[in-house]
Amino acid sequence: MKDKTIKMFLSLLISIILWFYINSLVTKEIEFAVDIKYTDIPPNMIIVGKQETFFYNLIVNKYSYYETKQPPIEVKVSLKDAKIGKNYIKPEIIKKIDIPYSARLVLKEKTVFVELDRKEIKEVEINPIIINNSFIIKDINIYPKKIKIEGPLKQVKSITKLDTTEIFINDSGQYSELVPIKNPNKNIYLSSEFVKVELKALSKTIEEKIVLPVKVKNLNDEFEYEINPTTIIAMIKAPSEKIKELDLSKLYFYVDLKEINSEGIYKLNLKIDTDFLIEPVDTKNITVIIKRRTK
């Protein structure tokens, strides 16, 4: 009796091995991967994590003419009875095209993973990010000032405002731009992805002390001169972007000697030829000694 049982077991084992061997000779596997469609999402919940793709094989006769590039099945997952947190749900398999009678569908997965959280909706303010080093920014207006955001409870609660992308201010004047809003998380839905930002950029006036030389103009050839001091500390007031363009090596104060026709000691007003506002700090006149040239 024992020998008979062993013989039956060996016969069964050999049959199974032969079946797999023959099957491998006459069948082929076609692999498919399809996107999973999620339905019946509860109105008070939102998906925060999910399995995107479902994998399966179709085993057909190796010598059949059956070929398809289109996945023969569609995979749907109903979230009607899903709960907050991690869920493992049996998918619904829907045939899209006819599968040969001799073919076998082999599913690699029995359940699909999806994670849900409670949905939260609230309004948040928009914060324009303005990149500016040289201008005074005034009259900032944002349209709309607030937008609605929707997403997982914890993520939405942590958001107090939303930043825009950078707005670069390179010149003075009126600005009006449609600017994208930065979305901090792919699970957050924004009621608007852009805002209109209007602002005025004014040149920033800078006051800066500089040292300039003192020269003379229109000196009569019969005379020579001495001046004191030969340099003057001055204050320049100008828009910051203009100061950067200014060549100080070409600036100087001077006294005009056009009306001087005799020797003497004179107190003369300082002058400067420039469109910038440049004024002496301590004094606006200078002492000039005029002497007749010796032959």
Residue, then its C-alpha position, 0 to 999 in steps of 0.5 A: m500500500k505504501d509503495k502504491t502511494i509513493k508511485m502515485f505521488l511520483s506520477l503526479l509530480i512528473s505530470i506537473i513537471l511535464w505540464f509546465y515544460i510543455n506549457s513553456l514550449v507552446t505558450k508565451e506571456i504578454e506583459f501589461a501595465v495599466d493606470i489605475k482609475y480611482t472612483d467614488i472618492p468620499p467628498n470629505m476625503i482626499i488621496v495623499g498616496k496611491q498605487e498608480t499602475f497595475f501589472y498583469n500578464l496574458i498567457v496565450n498560445k505561442y503559435s496563435y496569431y493573437e497580438t495586441k498592444q492595447p491592454p485588454i483590461e481596465v482596472k478600477v478601484s472604488l473608494k466608496d468604503a475606504k477609510i482615512g489612512k492606508n487602505y488595501i482594496k480589491p480592484e475591479i477588473i473590466k475587460k476592454i477587448d475580447i480575450p481568446y478562450s484559450a488565453r489565461l489572465v494572470l494578475k500579479e496583485k490581489t489588492v491595490f494600495v491607496e492612502l486617504d486623509r481628511k480634506e480641508i479648505k481655507e483661504v490664504e493670503i498671497n505674498p509677492i516675492i520682490i527682488n529689489n536692491s536699488f528702488i523704493i517699492k510703493d502702491i503694491n496691489i495684488y489681484p486676488k489678494k487671497i485664494k482658496i486652497e484644498g488638500p489634506l488636513k495637516q498640510v493645509k493647516s500648516i500653510t499660512k500664506l503662499d509666495t509668488t515666483e520672483i518679481f525682478i525690479n530692474d528699473s523705476g516705473q509702473y509694473s503690472e505682471l501676471v505672476p505664478i503662485k508657488n505650490p508647496n505640495k502636489n497634493i494641494y489644489l489652488s483655486s488660482e495658479f496666477v495673481k496679478v501684481e501691480l506696483k510702483a518702483l521709485s528711484k532711491t535717493i542716496e546721500e554720499k560724501i565725496v572728495l573733489p579737487v578744486k581748480v580755476k577757470n579763465l585765469n588772465d595770463e598775466f597772473e598766477y594763483e594760490i588756492n586754499p584748500t585744494t580739495i573739498i568734501a562734498m555731499i552728493k544726492a542722486p538716485s542709486e542707479k545713477i551714482k553707480e554710473l557716475d565717473l568721479s574722476k571727471l568731477y571737480f569744483y572750480v572758481d571762475l577768475k574771469e572778472i579778476n584783473s588785479e592782484g589780491i586775496y579773494k573769497l570766491n564761490l565754488k562752482i561745479d558743472t553737473d546734473f547731479l546735486i553736489e554741494p560742499v559740506d563745510t563751505k561754499n567759497i574758497t580763498v584765492i590769492i592772485k599775484r602778477r607773474t614775475k618775468 
